Amino acid sequence: MKVKFTELNSGYEGERKVSRFSTKTKAKIIIAAVLVVAFITVLVLSLVGIIPMDALLIRIRVALTGEDENFPISVNTDSLVSTDIMNDGLILLTSENVILYDSKGREKYTVSHVYSKPGMSVNDENAIVFDRGGTSYMLLGKKEMLSEGEAQSKILCGYYGNDDTYAIATLGDRTTSTLSVFDKNHEVIFKWNCSKEYISSVTISDNGEYIGVCVIGAENGEIFTTMYFFGVDYKEPIATAKIRDAVPMSLEFTEKDILTLVTDIGIYSLSKENTKLNQIVSYYSSEFTCCDISNKGDYLVALAKYGSKNVFEVNAYSSEGEKLTTISVNGEVKSSYITDKYIVILADNQILVYNFKGKLISTITYKGEPLSLLPTDDFIYIESLDRIYRCFTYGDSSLTLVS
């Protein structure tokens, strides 16, 4: 097709060719070219080891989709009970409801509750929310509440397994406490009565074959914690271990048949093969600061060395109990976390990110008062007084937390 420039109010009466491509087609070509250039850049940078490919791809995705526009998320900290990662997004438990956000910060759904003391356990895709001291509980999925239930007596704790089994510990009728484990059809597949102690925490292996239980009791004026390792098909525990003067902090199956307990005086494990108590590390209660366990089963413990507030160590271990690294931090460690790839430390005025070799890979400086972090391999969610912010896990950055 040809047109005269005079038809375009030009002073020139010659002829020119009109492009065959529409405006929309040109835009698509430009976007495709940008993506090709970006991909080549990502590939080159990742090959030379400057930045991992997945970290660059996340940045490109966020830049193209503009998904950061929904952050920070406003929250009411007066009613907030706990926050966790679910489906790569956030699940917020408040004194009145449960709110699920997707990875882009968009609200997916809200469920109201009337629990007096709500508690929550989250796996990768689902969650159980229960009324501690009450009898009601609910199961939540990606898009909606899956079901509601009533326990036979007051609930002590709950746990949602990765194979859709879930567990509820309650005050016993003729015993001190009772554990019930249900399959995805809400049928009881395991039940155990604890005659003398209260069940403090429960966990289920990823394949659903094993159950771990931790109880707290007293004997001759001393407090003790007992670990129980069960098989779903067994009535009696496969292994049992008692630890004196220990306060349980976190109980998980770090491997399918390794039950790991982090306490305020040390880390311990039981397994199907080694039924005797294995002490991985010991430390003083005055040194213990915090601990965390990743989805893959790696874990860490942060210690204030010699009780000092200025010298901290963060020790990371593999799912089998082998030490991965020790990170020394000058200054206070407020909290520390472990993802499938990184170790994240909340320190004074900065968030430090290390790899499992102990190399510092990111420093995020901040102004304000962060209350806690929820890190993943891609993002770090920062909870402040009334907002939840987000930044990239990999790469230096800075942010201001406004209350």
Secondary structure, DSSP 4 states (H G I P E B T S, - for coil): -EEEGGGGT-S---EEEPPSS-HHHHHHHHHHHHHHHHHHHHHHHHHTTSS-HHHHHHHHHHHHH-GGGG-SEE--TTTEEEEEEETTEEEEEESSEEEEE-TTS-EEEEEE---SSEEEEE-SS-EEEEEBTSSEEEEE-SSSEEEEEE-SS-EEEEEE-TTS-EEEEEE-SSSSEEEEEE-TTS-EEEEEEESSSEEEEEEE-TTSSEEEEEEEEEETTEEEEEEEEEETT-SS-SEEEEEET--EEEEEEEETTEEEEEESSEEEEEESS--S-EEEEE--TTTEEEEEE-TTS-EEEEEEGGG-SSEEEEEEE-TTS-EEEEEEEES-EEEEEE-SSEEEEEETTEEEEEETTS-EEEEEEEES---EEEE-SSEEEEE-SSEEEEEESSS-EEEE---
